[in-house]
Amino acid sequence: MSPIVKKKREHYVLPTKYWLLILTLLCVVTMVISFSTDIFAKPLNTISGYVVVPFQKGLTGVGSYILNRTENFKNLQFVMEENEELKKQIEELTKENIELGQDKYELTKLRELYELDKEYEEYTKIGARIIARDTGNWYSNFIIDKGSEDGVQVDCNIIAGNGLVGRVVSVGPNYAKVTSIISDNVNTSAMVLATGDNLLVTGDLEMMSKNLITFSRLYDDNDRVSIGDKIVTSNISDKYLPGLLVGYVSTVSTDSNNLTKSGTLIPAVDFKHLEEVLVIMELKENVE
């Protein structure tokens, strides 16, 4: 029997060492051919182009996607944290802005009261805050937070803004009710400051929709009263101290009797926006 081929169960098998030698020679030949020629380069490149490159692209795409998602998540988290911080800052700034606005508004009101206090410095006054009022757009009747314990009495005159508001009509221990000169059918004796002519100012809430109140019984034979003249409380008023500014002449016309005149006034006080007032402690009868 040949030493190369052995018979095994009627089959001829090449010994393992010869297979190993053949494979070794084949590898050596392949290596030599690969280094010396490019006979395998094109097939390998072709295979790489169809298999390896798409696989690499897929891996690169997946890696890029994961990286982008990670970066986006980090950026989103940063933006959310920054947004929360900005919200807190906005809330703080809004609160500060509101407080500054309130302080400015209150300071303006206090300055107005201070100027009014200096204008009527001959009278003793205390400040009061309005705590309630009747329904409606106008402060025709309201309640202040000062009463008999503070020295407030019935008929104490109330001023605010640039002039007369009204008078106290009832008093409690720590509050007082005020009726303003714009209330319906409330009459106030007044006069034209420039001429000294007397007239009667009458409250009318319907006219206040035009920011006006009416006056009548003006004797002005020489036509000296004109638009814009100041109207103040007169000396003959039984409830109001003299010289308190009531308003300014807006219109004037001759009555049908050709003896007197009537018209309208622009009030010296903004009766739609009242918060703080001054209470004059002296009464008309005591001053007289």
HELIX and SHEET records of a PDB file:
HELIX    1   1 THR A   16  SER A   36  1                                  21    
HELIX    2   2 ALA A   41  ILE A   47  1                                   7    
HELIX    3   3 SER A   48  VAL A   52  3                                   5    
HELIX    4   4 VAL A   53  GLU A  119  1                                  67    
HELIX    5   5 SER A  148  ASP A  150  5                                   3    
HELIX    6   6 MET A  207  LYS A  210  5                                   4    
HELIX    7   7 LYS A  284  VAL A  287  1                                   4    
SHEET    1   A 2 LYS A   6  LYS A   8  0                                        
SHEET    2   A 2 HIS A  11  VAL A  13 -1                                        
SHEET    1   B 7 LYS A 125  ARG A 133  0                                        
SHEET    2   B 7 ASN A 141  ILE A 144 -1                                        
SHEET    3   B 7 ALA A 176  SER A 180 -1                                        
SHEET    4   B 7 GLY A 163  VAL A 171 -1                                        
SHEET    5   B 7 ASN A 157  ALA A 160 -1                                        
SHEET    6   B 7 GLU A 276  ILE A 280 -1                                        
SHEET    7   B 7 LYS A 125  ARG A 133 -1                                        
SHEET    1   C 7 ASN A 187  VAL A 192  0                                        
SHEET    2   C 7 ASN A 198  THR A 202 -1                                        
SHEET    3   C 7 ILE A 213  LEU A 218 -1                                        
SHEET    4   C 7 LYS A 261  PRO A 267 -1                                        
SHEET    5   C 7 LEU A 245  THR A 254 -1                                        
SHEET    6   C 7 LYS A 230  THR A 233 -1                                        
SHEET    7   C 7 ASN A 187  VAL A 192 -1                                        
END                                                                             
